[in-house]
Amino acid sequence: MSVSIDHRRARRLALARAGLLKPRWTGLPHRAAGRGGRARRAAHAVVERFGYLQLDTVAVAGARSHALVLASRLEGVDASIGEDLLLPGAPLFEFWGHEVCWMPLDLYPAFAFRRRHLRTEAVWTGRLLAERRAEADDLLRAVREHGPIRSLDLKGRGGGGGWWDHKPSKHLANALWSIGELAIAERRAFQRLYDLPERVLPETVRTVEMPLDDALERLILRALDGHGWASPRTLAETWRLRNLRSRISAALQRLEERGAVIACRLDGEDPVDGWIRPDDLELAERLASVRPRRDRGVLLSPFDPVLWDRARVARLFDFDMVLEIFKPAAERRWGYFCLPVLAGERLVARVDLKADRRGRRFEVRRLHFEQARPTAADRAAVTSALERHGHAVGLTPAESPEQTVHRVG
């Protein structure tokens, strides 16, 4: 069976699966005041939907990317919840998924293939552990006997205060975590706390090593759960699956034979082959004739699951997603950490923010509308997006959002 989908249906479906439409279409919570237990459960539901929450260190906008992803879905949430979502007992683990991520515990067995690869084939882990196995064993012994160790303590100070002072050991701990001999118990002030896997992960997931073919099927379905419609390339890049094209194709064929997925072409001048789940094909059809949400604006992290695939964003939103962190300041057009503004189903503007924690405020350094003459609705969307962001990160705009939009727009 092969079907097709147009851009409007694929776009609205993407937003529904991403938790960026009304709750009746997303099946996710859309409000979560503060940072208490209810807010945590709502945040876990967001991570569950995508299968991952990508971590990033840049906090120039007042919160890091993972906190911004949560705040863009959960109105009223305190963005600081994103800093310590990984706690003992939380239904999450940290590993290499789509980059370094927090992921639902049930996916831990699906990444056994990656831990094996990092142990036996990856140069940086294999060579490091081969050259420094004795130190690795010392590190593991120290954790076993004395408890978890913070990444902050793994810098090789050379002061005789512990085994880690003898040589820089942060890379060694990272390698042991990557192959599954250490686990990350929690994050404190975004610093990792390394511990033994048996003290962090439930035995029900820790002792299971899923075969690669089964793992690929599970990861493909999880990727589609977050994307709606997706090309094979997007499915692979969701989990950074490299050199596995034939295995992924075979997994898709098996899923198709079982009725779990349907081959689906994205229509247009340049059609793109892709895949969709049967239920999502029905949802996309229902979404075609409704107005998905009011045009209230919300800021999206540049690493948002909706945005990291630039080719997909260009197809579905007619939007050139650009990240200029690594460009010299003089060469930047949009700004250092540019946040797109979503209004309804359109990306209408981009803002570059700089937080001043001491002054308890944030500054809009740059604002660009996608249209040369932005509508009143687009301006209102940016205003509401900035107000919502300020509430989430606990900062006040240096000037009112209305003044900003009027001054820059």
Phi, psi and omega in degrees: 000131178225135182228178177227164181217142178270173186294322181296315179296317180295321180295311181294323177296317178302317180291323178295312180293334180277357180079025185245017171241187179298149182304330180297335180263334185268329187072014180241155173294151179237356175229142179199088185293140173070219183216025181279196185299320179295319179295322179294318179296322177295318178297319177299324179295324177295314179297321179300320182298311182281329188090357180196156170225106185292134180265146178209150186271342188288123182237024186297334182275000182110348176200156178282166187306315184297326176289323179294323178298317179293316183295330180287340178262326191247094181295133179092353182287149172277118185299339180296345177300332180291344181280331183229036178294329177273102179232159174305130181093347177291147183280046185223159169220161180250131179194179177282102175246262166266090196063200177284126187220161160265133184225156177298143184303328184294347178272353182303314179297333182290344180257018175300324180298324180287321177295321177296316180299316182292334178282320192252336189238329183290131186295314190292325178277312183300313182293317181299314182288328177295320182283335188229039183297322180297318178293323178298318179295323176297318179298313180298322179295319180297317179294319181296320187271328188244356178099181185298155182236135180282147175298332179298334182271002185252055183242000176067060183288335177074028183256006178078014183272000182171170183300329183287351179281347186288318180213157174302128187234005181297318179294325180293316177298321179296321178294317179295323175294320184294330180263000175093008177274344169232161174226162178260114185284323180191174173243130174237119186052038180067010175268135180288147172241107183275137177213175178287142181304323182292345177261359183242315189256138176299145181300331183296336176251328186292326186266002181260128175243103185285134175301152185303314183298318177294321180297318180296319178298315180296318182290324177297313180296323179292322177297315178296329177301323180272332185266327190088259171266144178204147174282161176303324179297315179297319179300317180292317183289339176304323182245013181052051179272105184253145176059035180229025187303313183292323179291323178293317178300318179295321179296319178296321179295319178296318179296322178295318180298329179274355180081013181278334179222161179230135173295132187214122181267136173277118182290167177139184180298327179236080185302148181232126176287143180199196185220154181207153175275148182305316181296325180286330175297320177292319179297318179300322179293320178293325181289342186295332188250013181238160171272113192298320182197163174292158183278046173279133186277153175214140179278140176244138173296145175297343177260014179302144178304335178283340193247341190293335178271097187298320180295321179294317179297319179297319181291312189276329186242357185051051187225130179270099181280118185234135174243121188246020180304320187269003177273147171301147185306321184292341183263358182280135176263319187260330180132171186295309182227080190279129182252114175295150178253119176266127176233110186065243178248016183242146170265108194256343185198173176223137177233144175246116186249154172224121182273145174237093184295321180296319179276356179056045180210170172226151182247137172272105184279323178215145174220126179231126172271148180288327177266141180300325177239089183296145179282166176299324179295320178295318179296318179296324179296317178295318178302311181293326179296318180292321178296316179296319179297314180301319179296318183294319185265357178073033180233152179258138176300144178299329170222163184299147178305323178297319178296319180299311182297320180291320184289315186273324185283000000 
